[in-house]
Amino acid sequence: MQHLNTNMARLLGIAGKPSRLVIGLMSGTSVDGLDVALCRFSGTGMDTGIELLEFETVPYGEDYKGEIRSVFSKRNVDLEKVCLLNGWVALAHARIILSCLRRWKRSPEEIDLIASHGQTIFHAPKTLHKQTKFGNATLQIGDGDHMAVETGIVTVSDFRQKHVAAGGEGAPLAAYGDFLIFSKKEENRIMLNIGGIANFTFLPGSLQADEVFCTDTGSGNTLMDAFIQRYYPGKYFDENAEVASKGQANTALLTVLKDHPFFAHPFPKTTGPELFNLAYLEQAQEKSGTTGISNEDVMATLSRFSAETIAAAIKTVVKDPAEFRFYVSGGGMHNPLLMQHLAALLPECTFKSTKELHINPDAKEAVLFAVLANEMICGGKVSFGKGRNGIPNVSMGKLSFPA
């Protein structure tokens, strides 16, 4: 028998351990910082045991934000810059990981895997690009090999490509991890995540994977954040809805914002800042004759827009709220005005934080990528059927080994 490759032997060792330490990373469309979640896993599939040991969001510096924004969600960019940023982003994330480990008094040798989402710079489902000869596409930068070499830790990355290759749109991926760690027998659950884009997962109390449902609903925080960043220099979001709370939602603008084919597309569907951006807002203001309204009224309208589109999507799926439990995560859950709107629009629904399920709501997305890495290395036994509900039956992620 030939000698087993050292990296393969290392991987087999990780897979055979009774528990594993996995760092999950998430950098979202807000590009405000890197979520770093240290998780301990035991088991796989429906027997996955998880403990969130450490979590922090490490803010990005202005230089980093500027470089990402130079290519983020833009159809025409400097291709050399994209090429350069692919490794540069990975090294920046790797250094953040190493600094976190020092603060947590842990060595890289203790960590079994890194699960790196990377940084999405463009999301192009066919429903958005509408080019007949091309399929769905999405692009994340932050090369896994650079990260593995810099940290010395086996890295799983680039999760979304397998989803696309198997017929999905590359998002949302929350369904997989949500099902494995948040499902509960005889309790139907809706896991609502309000990030830049809002999405939710339906988890059936039957525990049948092929009944799981997940979709984007439209803008979550992305339009509000973009507006604040443009008109309030130095601010990155509307903290405590201070600006929006001083305004009134404009009915004419709200009507035009909601008048887009995306909202008529059947579920599941995905979207991103490629659609919901300041150009979208400006076009809606021109069409509705509201270019002269105050910043406060614009923000109040955008908050209402996010809430109404989230509520409409949930109502499409949830016919009897008494039969469901609702759990919220993501930055939007900290926006009091947005949550007030949701409570008013869905009065029969009680929204609880995923903290009730022992997962910090701000850490949830990073944790879910850690779940995907654990499943890729050790699991893969849960069948999600044959792509029903836009959820391909695949194990996602690409492996990168240290030098």
N, C-alpha and C positions, 0 to 999 in steps of 0.2 A: 504493500500500500504506500502510495506516495505521501511525502510529508505534507501536512495540511498547511496552507498559506497562513502566516501569522495573523493576518487580519481576520481571516475566516475563523480561526481558532478563538480569537478575541470575541468575535460576534457570537459564536456558540456558547462561550462562557457567560456572556451577558444574558443570552436567552435562557440559559439553564439555572440562573440564580433564583432563589426564592423571592427576592425583591430587588428592585432596580431604582436608582436615582436618575431622574430625567429632568433636564431643564427645558421648559417650554418657552418659546419666544413669540411675541406678537408685536408687529409694528403696523398700525392701521392707517386708514386714509387721512386721519387728522395729522399724522407725522409730527406728533408732539413729543413722543418718547418711546422707549422700548420697554414693553412689559416682560419681566423676567420671573418665571415661576419655577421653583424647585419642588418637584413632586417625588414622593416615594410610591412605587407601584408594586402590587403583588397580584398575581393572576392576570388573566386576559378575558376578553369577550364580556359576557354577562357576569362573569366572576371577577371582574376587575376591581381591585381594592386600591384606593388612592388616598394619599394624605398630602395636603399642601403644606410643605415645611417652611418655605420662605417665599415672599413675593415683594417686588417693588417695581415701580415704573421709574426708569431713569430718563430724565428729560434730555432731549437733544439740544446741542448748541446751535447757535444761529448759523454757523458755517454749514453744518450738516443739513439743517432745514433748507437753506438756500440751494444747496446742491441738489437735493431731492426735488424741490419745487421746480428746478430748471428742466426736469424731464417728466415730472409727474402729470399723468392724465392729459398729455398733449400729443396731438396727432403728428406734429412736425417738431422733431427735436434733433439735437446734435448727436449723431450715432456714435461718434468717438466718445462723447461724454457718457452715454449709456454703457459702453464697453468698459470705460474706466471705473464707473461707479459700481459695477457688478462685484468686483473684488473689494473695492474700497468700503462699501457698505458692510460686507461680511467681516472685514477686519475691525470696523468700528463696533459692530455688534459683539465680536469676539472679545474685544477689550472691555466692553461693558460687562460681559459675563465674568471675566477674570476679576474685575473690580468687585462685583457682587460676591463672588466666592471668597475674596479676601475679607469683606465685611462680615460674611456669614461664618468666617473661620472654618472654611472647608477648602480642600485642595482639589485641583482638577482631576487627580487620580481617583478620587472618590466618586466622580460622576460617570455614569454608564453611557448616557446619551444626551445629545442636544437635539431638540426638535425645533427647527428654524423655519418660520413662515417666510422670512425675507420681507422685502418691501415691494408691494404691488405698485407698478408704475403705469400699467394700462390694463383695463379689463374690457374685452371685446366679444360679448356674446353675439351670435348671429342676428338676434332680434334688434341689436343696436347698430352693427356695421352694415347689415343688409346686402352684403356682397355674395352673390349666389355661389360662386366657386370656392368660397372659403367657409370653414366651419367656425365653431366657437373657439375663442382664444383668450388667453390671459397671460400676463408676464410679471414675474416677480424677480427682483435682483437681490443679490446677497449670496454669492456662490458658496456652496457647502464645503468644497475642498479648502478654500481659504480659511473658513471658520475652523474646520477640523485640524488643520496644520497649526493655526495660531493658538488654539486652546489645548491641543493634544487629546481631544475628546471626539469619539465617534459621533458624526453628525448626520441626522436625517433631515432633508430639506426638499424644497420644490414640490410640495404636496399636491398642488392643484393640477399639474399636467396629466397625471393618470386619470383624474376625474374627467378632464376634457377628452382625453384619448378614448375613454370608455363611453363617450356619448353625453356626458354632463356639460355644464357651462363653467365648471371650475369653481363654482360657489353656489350657495353657501355650503361649507363643509361641516358646519356645526352638527348636522344630523347624526353623524357617526359617533362622535364623542358624547353628545347629549344622550343618545340611546344607551350607550354602554355604562355611563356613570350616573345618569339621573332618572332612568326608568324606574317605575315602581308598579308592582303587580296590583291590578284592579284600581289604578288611579291614572286617569288621563291627564296629561300635563302639557302645557304650552310654555316653552322656554323662549322668552322674548329677549333678544339682544338689540340694544339701541346704540350702535356705534355710528360711524360716519354714515353707513347705510344700515337701515333697520332690517332685521330678519327674525323669523321665529321657526321653531321646530315643534311639531306635534308628536308627542310620545304616547302611544296607546297603552292603556292599562292591561291589554292582552299580552304585552311583551312580544308581539310579533313584529320582527324587523321590517317585513315588507309592507307594513301599515304606516311606518314612519313617514312623516311629511315635513319638508323644509323649504322655505322660500324667502327671498328678499321681498320687502314691501315697498321700498322706495327710500327717499331721503330720511335719515335719522338726524344726525348732527351736522352733516357735511355742508349744507347750505348756510346754516346759522354760523358755523365756525368760519367759513370762507368770508362771509359778510363782515363779521367782527374783525377778522384779520386785515381786511382791506380798509375799513373805515375807523378802526380804533387801534392805531399802531401800538405795538407792545402787548396787546391782548391776543389770546389765541382762541378763546371761547367766551360765551356770555355767562360768567360765573354767577350762580344763583339766579339766572334769568333776570339780572338787574336791568338790562336794556329792554328786553322784550316785555317785562312787567310794566314798563312805563308807557307802553303803546297799546293800540287797539288793532285787532285783526281787520284787514281791509277785505271786504267781501268780494269785490271785483277782482283784485289780485289773486285771492285764494282760489276763485273759480277758474281762472286761467292757469294757475300753477297745477291744478288737478286735471286739466284738460290735455292729457298726453296719452298716446297709444300704449305706453308702458302699463298704465293702470288697467287697461282693458285686456292685456295679454293674460292667457290662462296661467294658473300656477302649475308647477314651480317656475320661477323666473329669477334672473339676477340683474343687477345694475351697478352703477358706480358713479364717481364724480365725473366720468366722461359724459354723462347725461346731466346729472344734478349738480350744476356748477353755477358760477355767477353769470355766465352768458345765458343760462336757462332763466335765471331770475330777471335779468335785464330785458330779455325778449318778452317775458310775461308782463313786466311793468309797461313796456311800450304798447303791447296789445291791449292791456286793460286801462291805459291812460293814467297810470299811477306813479309816473316817474318823479312826481313832486312830493310824495308822502314822506313823512319823517323816518329817520333810521329806526326809531322806536316802533313805529307802526309796521315797518318792513319786518323787523325781528319778531314782533307779535304774530304777524301773518305766517312767517316761516315756521314758528313753533306750532301754530295751529295746523299748518300744512302737514308737518310730520305726524302730528297726533291723528289727524283725520285719515290719512292714508294707512297708518298702522292699524287703526281701529276698523277701517273698512275691510282690510285684509283678514283680520282676526274674525270679524263677523261672517265672512265668507265660509270659514272653516268651522267656527264654533256656533252651533245652533242653540245649544242649551248650556250656558255658562256654569250652571250648577254641577255639570258633569265633568268640569275641568278644574285644575289648579294652575295658577299662573305664576311664573317666576321670571324676574327681570334681571338683566345684567347690562354692562356697557355704560359708557359715559353719560348717555341720555337719561339714565335713571337718577342722576344727580341734578337734573334740571327740574326744579319744582313746578314751573309753569307747564312744561310738557307733560309731566306726570299728572298734574291737576286736570289737564285736558283729557288725558286718557281715562282718568277716573270718571269724568263727566260723560264721556262718549261711551264708556263700557261700564255702566253703574252696577251691573250684576257681577262684575269680575273683581276679585281682590288680588292685587299685585303684591307679591312678596319677593324679596331678594333671594338670590341663590345662596346667600349667607345662611339661610334656613336649611340649606342642603349641604352645609359645611364647606362651601367653596366661595371665596371672596369674589363678589360680582365683577370687580375690576380685573381679576386674574383669570376669569373664565375662559376667554379666547386663548390665552397662552397655555392654560391647562389642557384645553381640548386638542391642541397640537401635540402636546406631550402624550396624550392618550393615543393619538394616531401613530406616533413613533413607537410606543410600547406595543401597539397592536401589530405594526409592521414587522417588528423583530420577533415577537413571541406569540402572536395570536393568529388572526386571519381566519378564524373558524366560524364567525358569525356571518350568515348569508343575508344579504339585503335584497335577495331576489334577482330579477333580470332587468334592473334599471328602472323599475316602477317608481313613479313619483320623482323622476329626475335624480335618483340616487343610485349610481352604478355600483354593482357588487364588486368593489375593488379594495385592495390594500394600497395605501398611498405613501409616497415619499421615496427619495433617492439617497443612497448611502454614500458617505464620504469618510474615508479613514485618515487618521493623522499620518504624517510623514514617517 
